């Protein structure tokens, strides 16, 4: 638990919906809905892997096909899935080793009913989730 006045880092959602670790701030400045992150002043303000992967889904909402894009700074074992709100995997987009670089996958969602789904990316020990709205 953070002490009042102690420096902490907060996890907040940025404008693209991805979680971002803030620079060192005072505990009382973390907004409602923010998650406290590890931070005692010893961490650098360099962006973490979660920010640099930059997972995006477009168009969102999508009707027929969506582009899922992400970047890897290093090679990684990657799994990319579309899952429903029960955690059931509906699409296994990819599950293999990727080298460093930018990747783009075109995913057919035309057979999915209208609704909210999750695009889950795992790259080694990093896991990111992005909402995907299907609306025809």
N, C-alpha and C positions, 0 to 999 in steps of 0.2 A: 504494500500500500504506500502510495506517495504521501509525503508529509507536505503540509502547506508551505509554500515558499521554496520547496525543493525543486531542482530542475528535472524535468521529465520530457519524454517524447510521446506524442500522441499519434494514434492511427486515425486518419480522417479520409473520407472519400473525396477524390478530386472530381473535376468537372466531367470526366469520362466514366466515372463510376468505379474506378480502381482505388484500392486502399493505398494511402501514402503515409510514410512516417515523417512527421514534422521535425524541424530543427528543435533543439533544446528550448523548452518553454517552462513557465511556472505552472504547477499543477492546477491552480485555480483557473488558468486560461484555457484548459481543454474544454471544448464545447460539449454540450449534451449530445450523446450519441457517439462521441469519439471514444476510442479505446486507448487506454494507457499502454505505451510500449516500453520496452527495456530502455532505460536511459538514466545515467547518473552523471552525465557530463563527459564520460570517457569515450563516447561514440562520436565518430565524425559525422558531418552533415552531408556526406556523399550519398547519393541516392542508392537504395537497396536494389537487389535483383528484381523485386516485385514491380518497382517503378520502371526499370529498364526493359523488362519484357514487353510492356505496353500491349497487352491483350486488347484487341478491338473486334467488335462484331458489327458488320454493316451490310445492307441497311438494317436498321433495328427500330421499328418492327420490320420483319421480313415476311414475304408471302410465299415465294417459290424457292429462292436460293439466297444464302447469306455468305459473305466473305468473312472468314475468321483469320485475323492477322496477329502475328506476334514476332518478337525479336529475341534472339538468344545471344548472349555475350560469349558464351562458351558452349562446347558440345554438351549435349544432355540426352538422357533417356526421356522421351516425350510421350505423354498420352493426352489425347484431346477427345473429349466425349461431350455429347449432348444428353443431358439427363432431365427427367421430369421432377415434379415436386415431391415424389415419393422416393427419389434417389435411384430410380431405375434407369439404366443406361439405354437410351433409345438409338443412339448413333455412336459407333466407335469410329471416329474420324481417322485417327492415326494412333499407333502404339509402336514406336521404334526409335532408334538412335537418330539424332539430328546433329549436324555440325553447327558451328556458330553462323549466325546470319538472320535474315528476315524470311519469314514463311507466310504463305497465303494459301488457305484451303477454301474451296468453294463447296458448300454443303447444301444438299437438296433438303428442304423442309416442307415441300409441297404436300406431302402426305400426312403431316402432323396437324392435328386439330388446332384451332385458334387457342392460344393460351400462353402462359409464361413458362419458359424452360431455362435451364442453366447450361452455360458453356463452361466446362471444367477443363482447365489446362494444368497438367502436372509436368514439371521439368526438374528432374532429379528430386531434390527435397523441397522444391517450391511448388505451391498449389495456389492457383488463381481461379476465381469464378466470376463470370459475367452473365448478367441477365440477358435472355433472348426472348423477345416477344414475337410470336407468330400470329399474324393477322391477315386474313385474305379479303 
